[in-house]
Amino acid sequence: MADRIVFDYEAMKGAVAKLQEIAKDYQTAGKEFTDNFNAAINTWEGDSKNKLKGLIDGDVHNLLYTNIPAFVEGFATLLNENITQMQTADSAIADSIPSTLG
C-alpha cells in the first residue's frame, strides 16, 4: 500500500482529454481503413471478394470503428470519474476537520 497519494487534477484532466482525442483518432483511422480497403478490392470479383468485403464491413469495421474507440473512451470516462470521486473524498475529509478547537 502506498504511503501517500497525490493527485494532479490538471494533469489527469489533460489525460482525459487526450484519451478522448485518441478515441476519435481511432474511429477516424478505422473508417479510413475500411474505406481504403474496400476501394482497393473494388475491382475484384467473385465469392472471395464478397466474403472478404463482408468481413471488413462487418466485424473488422465494428472492431476498428466502434469497439476500440469505445474501449479508449471508457478509460477516459473511468479516469474522469476517478477525478470526481477523489475531489469529493478530499472535500468530505476537509469538511470534517474543524477550523477551531472550540
C-alpha positions as CSV (number, residue, x, y, z in Angstrom):
1,M,0.0,0.0,0.0
2,A,1.2,3.5,-0.8
3,D,2.3,5.8,1.9
4,R,0.7,8.7,0.2
5,I,-1.5,9.6,-2.8
6,V,-1.0,12.8,-4.7
7,F,-3.4,13.8,-7.4
8,D,-2.5,16.3,-10.1
9,Y,-6.1,17.0,-11.2
10,E,-5.0,19.2,-14.1
11,A,-2.7,16.5,-15.5
12,M,-5.5,14.0,-15.0
13,K,-8.0,16.2,-16.9
14,G,-5.4,16.6,-19.6
15,A,-5.1,12.8,-19.8
16,V,-8.9,12.5,-20.1
17,A,-8.9,15.0,-23.0
18,K,-6.1,13.2,-24.7
19,L,-7.8,9.8,-24.3
20,Q,-11.0,11.3,-25.8
21,E,-8.9,12.6,-28.7
22,I,-7.2,9.2,-29.2
23,A,-10.7,7.5,-29.3
24,K,-11.8,9.9,-32.1
25,D,-8.5,9.3,-33.9
26,Y,-9.0,5.5,-33.7
27,Q,-12.5,6.0,-35.1
28,T,-11.3,8.1,-38.0
29,A,-8.5,5.6,-38.7
30,G,-11.0,2.7,-38.6
31,K,-13.2,4.4,-41.2
32,E,-10.3,5.2,-43.4
33,F,-9.0,1.6,-43.2
34,T,-12.3,0.1,-44.2
35,D,-12.9,2.8,-46.9
36,N,-9.4,2.3,-48.4
37,F,-9.6,-1.5,-48.2
38,N,-12.9,-1.5,-50.0
39,A,-11.5,0.8,-52.6
40,A,-8.5,-1.5,-53.1
41,I,-10.7,-4.6,-53.7
42,N,-13.4,-2.7,-55.7
43,T,-12.4,-4.3,-59.0
44,W,-12.2,-7.8,-57.6
45,E,-15.0,-10.2,-58.5
46,G,-16.2,-13.5,-57.0
47,D,-17.1,-15.2,-53.8
48,S,-13.8,-14.5,-52.1
49,K,-14.2,-10.7,-52.6
50,N,-17.8,-10.9,-51.3
51,K,-16.7,-12.9,-48.2
52,L,-13.7,-10.6,-47.6
53,K,-15.8,-7.5,-48.0
54,G,-18.4,-8.9,-45.6
55,L,-15.7,-9.5,-43.0
56,I,-14.2,-6.0,-43.5
57,D,-17.6,-4.2,-43.5
58,G,-18.8,-6.3,-40.5
59,D,-16.5,-7.5,-37.7
60,V,-13.4,-5.6,-38.7
61,H,-15.3,-2.3,-39.1
62,N,-17.0,-2.8,-35.8
63,L,-13.7,-3.5,-34.1
64,L,-11.8,-0.6,-35.6
65,Y,-14.6,2.0,-35.8
66,T,-16.7,1.2,-32.7
67,N,-15.1,-1.2,-30.2
68,I,-11.6,0.1,-29.9
69,P,-12.7,3.8,-29.7
70,A,-15.3,2.8,-27.1
71,F,-12.7,1.0,-25.1
72,V,-10.4,4.0,-25.1
73,E,-13.4,6.4,-24.3
74,G,-14.3,4.0,-21.4
75,F,-10.8,4.6,-19.9
76,A,-11.4,8.4,-20.3
77,T,-14.7,8.1,-18.5
78,L,-13.2,6.0,-15.8
79,L,-10.3,8.4,-15.2
80,N,-12.7,11.4,-15.2
81,E,-14.9,9.6,-12.6
82,N,-11.8,8.9,-10.6
83,I,-11.1,12.7,-10.6
84,T,-14.6,13.4,-9.4
85,Q,-14.5,10.8,-6.7
86,M,-11.1,11.9,-5.3
87,Q,-12.2,15.6,-5.3
88,T,-15.4,14.6,-3.5
89,A,-13.5,12.5,-0.9
90,D,-10.9,15.3,-0.4
91,S,-13.8,17.8,0.2
92,A,-15.5,15.4,2.6
93,I,-12.3,14.9,4.6
94,A,-11.7,18.7,4.6
95,D,-15.2,19.4,5.8
96,S,-14.8,17.0,8.7
97,I,-11.7,18.9,10.0
98,P,-12.8,21.6,12.4
99,S,-11.5,25.1,11.9
100,T,-11.2,25.9,15.6
101,L,-10.7,23.9,18.8
102,G,-13.8,25.2,20.4
